[in-house]
Amino acid sequence: MTQAEVSAVPLTEHAPQPAPPAHDPRRRLMLLLLGGGFGALVLTYVIALLGAGGGLPGDTRVLGIDIGGLSSSEAEQRLREQLPARLADSVTVTADGEEFLLDPARVGLTIDYPATVDAAGSVGINPLRLIGSMIGEHRVDPVVTIDDAALAPAIEEIAQEVDAKPREGTIKFDSGEPVAVQPRDGTSVDQAATTSQLSQAYAAGAGEVAAVVAVAKPTIDKAEVDRAMAELAQPALSGPVTVSVDGHEVLVTTTTLADHLSMRPRDGRLELVVAPNGLSRALDRKLASFEVKPKDATFRISSGKPRVVPSVSGKEVAAPELAEAVTAALTKTGAERVAEVTLRTAEPALTTKEASALGVTERVSTWTTNFPYAAYRAHNIGQAARYLNATLVMPGDEFSLNKAIGERTEERGFVAGIIIGGSGNFDKDLGGGVSAVATTTYNAAFYSGVKDIEHHPHSFWIPRYPKGTEATVFWGSKDLRFLNDSGHGIFVTASATNTSVTVSFWGTDIYDISRIEGSEYNVKPFETEEKKECVPQDGMRGFDIDVWRVFKQNGVEVKREKFHTHYVPATEITCEIEIHP
C-alpha cells in the first residue's frame, strides 16, 4: 500500500484484523483468565509448577534444540553435542560498505553452556513465565562469553580501516587557478555497540552483522564552498595586484598570488589567507631596491680579543602588513586592486646591547688540523671554513655542523674528492676533505667543555687525527652536534690554508680542560688487497681506545667524561691503475 493509499482510509473506519491463531499461547492464557477466573489461574500455575519438576520446562529450545524436561547435566551435554552445528563458522562484519571476516574462536566468542542451561531453567516460580512455558515454546538464546583481550583488537582493526575524519570543503589554488575541494562525511565505528551486535548475532546463529557506524558531518559544506568560490577565490585571481610602497610600485602576478593563497575555515565559513612570510620572500628581490635590511650585531677578533660589531636598524615592508593589504585588494576589481604599504623601521634580531651581554670576551679553545695538500681537499676545507666562520651559538642552543656549512653540492661551491665510503674503503664524493673541519671543530668543542650531543669517529683511524677525539660528517646521516651549556654565547671562527684548518671558540672560559688518552686494546691487524682500477689505500690496524675529558676549576678536578672509540682495520689496497680526484 502506498502512502497515498494509507492516507485515504477514513479515520472512522478500521481495516478488519485477522484473528489470532488458535495455538497462540497468549490468546489461550487470556481466555483462561477470562473464562476460568482466578481460581483456574491458580490451578494452572500449580499444575505447571508441579509439571516442571526437577527438569527444564517443557518444550524449551536453544536455537531449535529441544532440551525440555531434561536435567541440567543432560541439557548441557545435548547442547555441547548439537549446538556447534547451529553456530556460524565465521561472521562477516559489514562496515561502511566494507566486509571483514571474523573467526569466532580466534576473536574470543565462545558459548557458556552452564550459563545457557541456567538461563533456560530460569522460569523459577514466576507465574507468567512458568505458565507460558507450559502452554507454549520456551526459546532461549545461547549465552556468549566474550574474551575482550581477543575481540577488542579485532574490532579496533575494523575501526582503523573504516574510521575517517570528515573532509572539510575548501578551495585550493593550483597553477594560478582555484580548485574546489568538495566536503565528505566522516565515519566512526562505535566499537562497544559493534561488539554487542556481534555477540548477539553469533548467539542467534547469524553469519552476518552490520557494525554500528556513526556519520560525522563536515563544518564546511558544499554551499559554503560554492559561495567562497564565487565571492572570494575567483575574484582573488582575476588579475594582478599592485603593491604601492611609499610611491614605489611592485606588480604581484596571479601566479605569485596563487602560490601564497589558501582558504581558512572560521565559524563555518571560508576566508582568504595570504601567507605573510612566503609572499614577502617571493617579493624580496623586487622590494630590495628601496628596502634597507637590518644587520644583527656580531663579533670580530681584534688583537686576539672579540669585539662587538654594532647592529644596524633597517627600513623594510613588514610581512604581516603586506599580507593584510594584499588580502584586502584581492576581492576588488580593475584599478582598485592596489595594496598600500609603508616602509617601517626594522630592528635586528640581535641588538648591540644583547650581543654585549652574551659574555663573548675571550678565547675559550682552539684547534688546528694539518693535512697533506690536495687540490680538492684544500678547496673543500676552505669552502666549509668560510661557511662555518662567524657562527654565533646562543646560550642553551644546539650547534649542528651540517646546518652551519650546509649540504655539499656543486651549487654551493664544493667539488668531488676522497671520502671514506660505506664499505670502509676510500671512495669519491662531493665535499671530500670536510672531515678535517669536523675533526677540528670537534676538538675545539671538546676543549671548550660544551656538552657533546652527537659525533661519529671515522670507521678506521687516520694518523693525522688524534685517536678517539676526531669526527666525520655525512649529509643526511652523520652530524656533529653540541649543546652550548656554558651559560654564555659562543662565537666560532674558522680559517684555512692549503694545508691546515683552525677553529676557535670565543666566549667565557669556565673550565680548564685536559685530555687523558688510554692505551690501544683489542688490536687487529689489517689485510691486503690488490685491485685493477681503484683508489689506493694504506693499511691501518684496528683497535679500541678510551679517552677521558677532565674538567678542572682552580686546579681542582670537578668531573670527567669517558669517550670510547672502536676502529676497524683498514685494508691495504694497491691498484694496477690508480684513480685520483
N, C-alpha and C positions, 0 to 999 in steps of 0.2 A: 504494500500500500504506500503510495507516495505521500509527501507532506500535504499536498493539496487535498488528497482524498481523506486524510486523517482530519483535517480542519473542517471538512464538510459535514461530518457527523454531528447531528443536533445534540445539544447538551442534555436534553431531557430524555434522550433515548440511549440505550445501552446495548451493545452487541451481546448476543447470547454467549454465555461462558460454558465451556464444556464441563460436564460433570466429572468430578474426580474419580479415578479408577477405584473399583470396589476393593482392591487389595491395598489401597493407600493406608498405611498404618496410622497416620494422623487422623484420617476420617474415621477409622474403626475406633480409635481411642475417644474421639469426640462423641460418637454415637453411644459408646459405653457410658460415658459420663452423663449424657443427657437422658439416656433410656434407663439405665440401671441405678442411677443415683449414686450417692456417696458410698453406700454400703457395698454395691457391686464393685466400685473402685478399690475399696479396701480389700475385698475378697480377691480381686485380680492381682493386686500388689503382693498379697500373701502367697498366692499360687506362684507368682513369678519369683519371689524371693526363695520359696522352697525349691522351685524348679532349677534355680541357679546352682543350688547345692554347693559342692566344693570345686566344681569346674567352671570354665568360662561360659558366659551367657550363650544361649543357643544362637546359631546362625551368625557367629562372629567371624568376620573375614578381614584379612590383611592382604591388600592388592589381589582380592579374589580368592585367596587361600582360606578354606574353611577350617577354623580352629575352635568352633563352637563345641561346648561340652567337654573339651579336653582339659586335663590338668595343666598347670603352668609348665611343668617339665616336658609334657607331651607336646604342648603347643610350641614351645621353643624349639624342640627337636624338629617338628614338621616345618617350621619357618626356616630353619637352617638348611633343610634339605631342598625346599621348594622356592623360597623367596629369591635367591640369587638369579634364577632364570627369569624372574619377573622384572629385574632391575636392568637399567641400561648399562651396557659395557662402556659406553662413553657418552659424554654430554657435550653438545655443541652450544656454546655461548655466543649469541649474536649481539654485537655492539656497534652501532652506527654503521651498519652495512658490512661490517667485517665479521668473520666467523672464526672462533677459537675452539679447538677440540681438546677437551679435558678428559683424562683418565681418572674416574672417581677414586680408585685406590691410590694413585700417585698424589692426588691433591688432598688426601686425608678425609674422604667421605666414607664412612662405614655405618653399618646397621648395628644398633644396640638391641640385641634380641631380647634380653631380660626386660629391658625398659619397654619394648614393644608389647610383650606379653602383659606386663603390668598395666599398660595403657588400655589393652583390650579388656582386662578384667576390672577396670576402674569404675564400672557402673555402681558398685557398692550397694548402699541402701537408698540411693537417690530414687524416689518413686518413679518419676517420669522416665529416667534413663533405663531403669530396670524393666519397667513395663514395656518401654519402647523396644528393648532388646528381645522381649518375649514375642511381641506381635509383628516385628519387622527385622530386617537385616541390620546387624551392628557392624559398621565399617570402621576400620582403624588404619591409619597410615603408619608405616614403619617409623620408628624413632631413629633419626640420623644423628650420629656423633661427628662433630667437625674437629679436625686437627688444625688449629689456627696456624701452627708453625708451617704446615704444608700448604694449606689453602690460601692463606693471605698473600704469599709471594706470587701465586698463580693469578689471583685477581688483580694484584698490583701490576703484573706484567701486562695484563689486558688493558688496564688503565693507562699504562705508559704508551701503549700502541694507539689508543683511541683518544686520550685526552689531548685537547688542543686549545690554546688560548684563542679568544676571538680576534680576528684580524680587523683592525680598525681601518675604516675608509680613509684614504688620504690622496695626495697628489704628489707625484714625483716629477722632477724636471730632468729630462733626458735629451741631450744633444740640442738644447735650445727649445724643446717642446714640452708642454705639460702633459703628463700621462696620468689618467685616473687609476687609482688602485681601489677596487670595489671592496666593501666590507664583507666579512664572512663570519658566520656564527661559530662560537667555540663549543666544545663538548667536554663533559667531565663525568666519568663513571662514578656513581655512588657505590663505593666498594662494600660498605656494610649492607646496603639494601640488595646489592647483587649477590652477595654471599647468602643472604636469607632466601632469595629467589632460587638460587642454585640448589640449596638444601631441600627446599620444598619440591622442586622439580624432580630431584633424584628420589625423594621419598615416594613420589607419585608414579615412579617408573618412567618418567618422561626422558627423552633423549635430547631435547632442545629446550633452551631457556633464553629469554631476552634479558640482557643486562639493563640495569636501571641507569639511564644516561640523561644528565641534565644539560640543557642548552643555555649557553651564555651569549647574550646579545652584545655586539659592539656599541660603543657610545657614539661613534661617528657613522651614521647610516648613509645610504645611497643618496638620499635627498640632500644631505649636507655636502657630500662630495660634488654633486651637480651644482649646488649653489656656489661653492668655493671655486669651482672651475670657471663658471660664468662671471663671477664678480671679482675674483682675485687672480687666479693663475693665468688665464688668457690675457687680461689687461696687463699683467706684470711683464709679459714677454711680447707685448705688442710693438715695442720699439726700444731703442737705446735710451739711457738716462744720462743727462749731462750733470756732472758734479762740478759745482762752482765753488772754488776755494779762494776767497778774498780776491775775486776778479780773475783768477786763473781757471780755465775750463778743462775738464778731463772727460772724455767720452767713454761711457761704460756700455759695451755691446751686449746684445741679448744673450750671446753665448757665455760671456763672463757672468752676467746676471744669473743665468740658469745654473752655472757651476756652484753658486753660493746661495741658492734659494732652497727653501724647504717649507713644509707645512707643519704647524704645531697645533695639536688639539688643546682646546681650553673650554671648559664648561659646555661640552657637546658641540662646539663649533671649531672650524679650522681657521687659522690665521697665518699670514705670510711671515716668514722669518728670514732675515738676511744674516749670514754668518759674519760677524764683525771682523774677526782676525783673518779669516780666509779672504774676504773681499779686500781688506787693507793690504794683505800681501800681494794680491793679484794686481793692485794698482800702485804698488810700491815704486816701480820704475817711473811711472808717469807722474807720481807725486814728488819724486826725489828732487826734481829740478827747482822746486820752490820750498821744500822742507829742509830743516836742519836737524839731523838726528842727534839725540843726546849721547854723550860719551860717559861711560862709567868711570869712576875713579879706579886707578890701578897702581902698580908699583914699578919702579925702575931701580936698578942696582947702580949706585954711585959710590965710588971709593970703598967698595966692599960693604956698603950698607944699603938696605932697602929704603927708598924714599917714595912718599905718596905722590902720584901724579893726579892732580885735582880733576874732579868730574866737571862736565860742561853741560849746561842745560840746552835744550833744543827747541825748535818750533815744528810742530807736525800736526797732521789731522788725526784726531782721536778716533780709534776704530769704532767704539760704540756710537759716537756722534755721526760718523759716516754711515753706518748701517741704518741708524734711525732715519736719517734724511733720505737715503735711497729708498727705504721701505715706504715712506710717505709719498714718494714720487711714482711708485710702481702702478698705482691704480689711476693715475692721471693720463691725459692724452696730449699728443702733439707737443707744442712749445711749453706746456706746463710740466713736462717730465724733467724737472730740474731739482737737484738736491743741493741746497745751500749749506756749506760748512765753513768753519773758520780755523785758521792756524792758531794753535794754542801752545802754551809753554809745556814742554815735555821734560819731566825730570828724569835723571838717570836712575837705573836700578840700584846702583851703589854710589852714594854720595861721598864727597871728600871726608866729611865728618865720620861717616860709618867706616870708611876704609882706615882712617886714623885710629879707630877704636879696636881694630882687629888684632893688634899685638904683633904685627909683622915688623920686627925690629932687628933681627939678627939672622945669621945663617945657622940653621939647626943641623943640617947634614949635607954631605956632598959625596958623589961617587963618580969615578971616571973609568971607563972601559976602553982598553986599547984593542985594536983589531987589525989584521993584515989588510992591506989595500986591495980592493977590487972595485971596479967602476960601479957596478950595480950596488954593491954594499955601501959605498960612500954616498951614493946618490940617495938611496932609500933611507939610510940612517939620518942624513941631513934633512930630508923632507919630513920625516917623523919628528925630529927635534924641533923643526920650525912650527909644526902643529902643536907640539906639547908646550913650547916656551910660553911663559906669561900666563899659565893656568893658575887660577885662584881657587883654592878649595876652602869653602867656608866652614866654620866650626860645626861639627856634627854631620857634615855632608860626606857622601861616599864618592871616592875618586875611581874612575874607570879609564884605563889606558886606551882601550879600544874606542871609547867615546871621545877621549881627548885628541887622538890622532886620526880617528875616522877609518873608514874602510879603505883598504889598499887597492886602489883602482888606477887605471891609466888616466882617467879624467882628473884624478886628484894628485897626479904627478908621480906615481910610483911605477917602477919598472920590474920586470921579471928577474929573479935571482935564485940562489940556492937556499932551500929550506930543508928542514927535517920532515919528511913525509910521514904518512900514517903507518907505513911499514917499518919505521925507524931508520930508514936509509935517506940519503940526500936526494932531493928532488928539486924541480924548478917551479916557481910560482911568483906572482906579483908580490912585491914587498919583502923579498928575501933580504935578510940582514936586520930587520926591525927587532929581532930578538935581542940584539945588543942594546937597544933603547929600553926594552923590557927589563933586562937584567940590571941595567944602570939605574933605572927608576926604582926597581925593587930594592936595591941596596940602599938608595937614598931614603926610601921609606923605612927600611929595616933600622937604619941608624938614627932615624928621627924619633922612633918609638911609637909611631901610629899603629893602629890595630890592623893586622893582616886579615883580609876577608877572603881573597882568592889569589892564588898564584900557582903556576904549573912549571916545574922544572923541565928541562929538556929530557927526552927519553934516555939519552946517554950523555955522559959528561963531556963537555968541550973544554979543553985545558985552559983556554984564556979566561974562563969564568970561574969564580970561587965555588968550591964544592959545597953543595947544599944551600947556597944563597944565590941562585940565579933563576931566571924565569924566561918563558917564551909566551907568545900570544898568537892566536889564530882567529881571524874574524868569524864570528858566529858560533865558536865553540870554546875557546880558551881566552880568558881575560886576566888582567892584573888589576885587582881592586883592593883599596884600603879605606878604612874609616878614619876621618880626622877627629880623633877623640882627645886632641890636645887642649881644647878649650879656646884656641886662638886660630886665626886664619893661617893658611899655608900657601905661600906663593912659590910656584915651581918655575925654575928657569932651566933651559936646556940649550946646549950648543954642541956643534960637531965640527970636526976637521975630517980630512980624508982617512985618518987612521985612529980617531978617538971620538968618544961622545961623553959629555959631562952633564949630570943632572944634579941640581941643588935644591934643597928645601929651605925656605926662609919663613921664620915665624918667631915663636918664643921657645927657647931651649929649656926643657923641663928635666930631662934625664941625661946622664952620661951613659951611653950605650956601648957595650963591648960584645965581642963575638968569641965563643969558645967552640973550636972545631974538634969533633971526636975522630977516632981512627976509622979507617975503612974496614968493613966486615962483610961477610957473605960474598967475597970476591970471586968473580967468574971470568975466565979467560975469553978472549974474542976468537972468532973463527975467520977464515979467509975464503974469498970467493973471486973467481975470475969471470968477467963478462966481455962480450964482444964490443958493445957500444953503450957507454954509461957515464955517470958522474963518478969519478974516483973518490975513494973514502979511506981515511986512515982507520986502523983498528983501535978500539979502546976497551979496556976491561970493564966489566960490570961490577957494581958494589953498592952496599948500603952505607949511609953515613948520617950521623946526628950532629946537629948544630944547635947551640944554645944562644939565645939573646938575653943578655944580662942588663938589668936596669939598676942604675945607682943614682943616689942623690946625696950630695955632700960626702962622697966617698963610701957611702953605706949601701949595700945591695938591698933593694926593696922588692924585687921579684925577678924571675927568669922564665923564659919560654923555650920549649924544645921544638925543633923542626926536624922531621925525619924525611930523608930523600932516598929513593931507590932508583939506581941507574942500571939499565940493561947493557949487556955488551954490544959494542958497535962492530959490525962485521968489517973486516978489511977488504975493500973491493978494488981490484985492479981491472983496467979496461984496455982492450986492444985499440979501441977508438975512444978517446976521452971527449966528453961533452962539457963545455964550459959556457956559462952565460955571457 
